[in-house]
Amino acid sequence: MSANNMSDPRRPNKVLRYKPPPSECNPALDDPTPDYMNLLGMIFSMCGLMLKWCAWVAVYCSFISFANSRSSEDTKQMMSSFMLSISAVVMSYLQNPQPMTPPW
Amino acid sequence: MKAFHAFCVVLLIFGSVSEAKFDDFEDEEDIVEYDDNDFAEFEDITEDSVTESPQRVITTEDDEDETTVELEGQDESQEGDFEDADTQEGDTESEPYDDEEFEGYEDKPDTSSSKNKDPITIVDVPAHLQNSWESYYLEILMVTGLLAYIMNYIIGKNKNSRLAQAWFNTHRELLESNFTLVGDDGTNKEATSTGKLNQENEHIYNLWCSGRVCCEGMLIQLRFLKRQDLLNVLARMMRPVSDQVQKVTMNDEDMDTYVFAVGTRKALVRLQKEMQDLSEFCSDKPKSGAKYGLPDSLAILSEMGEVTEGMMDTKMVHFLTHYADKIESVHFSDQFSGPKIMQEEGQPLKLPDTKRTLLFTFNVPGSGNTYPKDMEALLPLMNMVIYSIDKAKKFRLNREGKQKADKNRARVEENFLKLTHVQRQEAAQSRREEKKRAEKERIMNEEDPEKQRRLEEAALRREQKKLEKKQMKMKQIKVKAM
């Protein structure tokens, strides 16, 4: 009887389970940063084989993408993007061990 | 006799020595004039030089080894003699001599002129040929930047986590006294309270509460700043932003039909543009709430005046006035369907699903520099939410208001149907054509010619019937119009 007391607003029979809102209905609310950064990271990784600074920017992009990613996102994609950028840096230095020259 | 013998011996010795020296010279000059020393070829063949040469012979023989090298460490007397040679040789430049041996001496006047013609530039050793860590300064800078990013990520993540936990600890008691289910991620088989927040991101935390009278459920979203992203942190230095707490409650079907919003003017303008229901039902600009005793910072958007009157009771006004700095927006609607959906192919063919919802957006005090203790300031706002849930269920429009509300909803639906009329017609047309095509294919595929003929006849009869019906309709419309 105490549970059904007038002062107690709780109703165990009215419990509804949590349903995660589908992301398709609110695409504008989803933050596009991790996807953009992922894509940029891959592009810069490809360019990094020619230019050293591109490889470094790719590493930064993959870090930013990781920091902004949702927990529901696949970690495999994050890891693969990260590995790609690191390999771009390593390969550009193996090919050309000279230090990077500033563009100015 | 003896003296003569001695003189001959001396002469012989000198002769042998000078012969050896003469081998070096290829000049055809008078041998007598050459001195018996290395410098003989540099000397001028003048009276001055002849008179001085004996002196030279004596002094320079001692320093044969040093003459080919830079003139360092030689005696001052030597230098004095060389200076004399310089002046003499300066006079006769036509005299051939080896330039290399007197670098820095006789060429003093000449080097200045030669410098003007051919400047010697001393170039630094290129960086990539240097074997030092200093040349890799850009790489070191990059790695330092990455380390700084990682440090900021860890610090930011921890701070957000502490803030979320502080909020939950402050509000836990109130929530547990109002809801049966506090915390659910939807994965458990049974509906049991997890008693903790769902982490969606490093800066977004969710909490689902359910099991209350007047309310189906409440989703609380803690939208913190992206403290884990260094770029965001730097951007925020230019433009301070607050953390936000959003509460969305789905109310019972008992909630009456109205659309109402109150909040900061900026927020309301934005919501009016973005939200489907506010743009359709509250077409007027946000009005000032001063009439109801609200501060100037807050404005009101309402479907009709009666709703505003009903909503702005004493307690609500008290909440809004006291916590105006923390309130971003409060939105009550029975036609809530989220933000406007921009579809590429035009209007959606169906009206979006609507839910009776109360939305609250609060700003955490501190403008970004939030501490866990600031979360306690949000507790009274939770009380406001609970009060609003109960009020929304109890509030009823009078007959006039209800009629107006129904009219509004019918109008919106009609407008929507008109806009989509063309699309719906096209969709219906395409469906009909698809059906016809399927029918024809079936007839074609039929192997039995008799059956084929019968099916064709049936299809023809159906078409004729349809035409007749249409003609009848047209006649009826014409009669009506007349």
Interface residues (C-beta under 8 A of the other chain):
Chain A: D8 P9 R10 R11 P12 N13 K14 V15 L16 R17 Y18 K19 P20 C25 N26 A28 L29 W56 V59 Y60 F63 I64 A67 N68 S69 R70 S71 S72 Q98 P99 M100 T101 P102
Chain B: A127 H128 S135 Y136 Y137 L138 E139 M142 G145 L146 Y149 I150 Y153 S177 N178 F179 T180 L181 D184 D185 G186 A191 Q199 E200 N201 E202 W208 S210 G211 R212 V213 C214 E216 G217 L219 K226 Q228 D229 L230 L231 G338 P339 I341 M342 D390
